[in-house]
Amino acid sequence: MATMSKKKEIKKIKPTTEYPCQWDDLIAPNRKVIATIYTDEEGKKDNLILGINKGKDGIYDIVISAKEINNQVVRNALEDLGKITGYQYKLAATPSLEDRIITYAEKLMKPLKKYGNPDDGYDFSNAQTAKQKAEVVGIWIGEILYVALTYKDLDTLKSLTETIKAEIEDLIQTP
């Protein structure tokens, strides 16, 4: 007897405001609030901690480390929420210019899996040809765009660019 894998139910979630913002209620198809998402700064005002926690009212409090909330931050948070609830969530919002740039950044980062994974790390020394090295530089450009637009955290962005500068120096020295 063959076992069938259970497909996750997809729930379309609507925001209550336009982004960017500091917090927002996320509305399920039944028109009830399923979660409230906060920047870490806004969450601290309510003594909330980073991460996803279910409130006494049954509504999830999602506190994220970002300067502001935008569509991509909400999509990432909904993906994490789905790991807890077992549902798959899809943000029902009009794509912004930021969304289109983030989509382009994700496209640039797509070849990243050729060079490793987040758990084991990445090895860009495998990039030997000019085409492969250009692909790696494209990945890094995508990472910079993604971090800059999604999280808007200057310290993280500076750290990422410093790391990438060092990686580029190593990459250039590789024959």
GIKAJO-V577294 format. One line per field, one symbol per residue. psi: psi as a letter, one per 20 degrees, with the letter a starting at -180 (. if undefined). Layout:
BEGIN
psi->???
END
This chain:
BEGIN
psi->pppppppppppppprirqqqahqqppprhjkqphqppqrhghhhhjkqqqappprhjipppopqnqhrprghgggghhgghhhgijrpqppnqpprggghggggghghigihihjbrhgirqniiiohrhgghhgghhghgggggggghghloggggggghgghgghggghhhp.
END
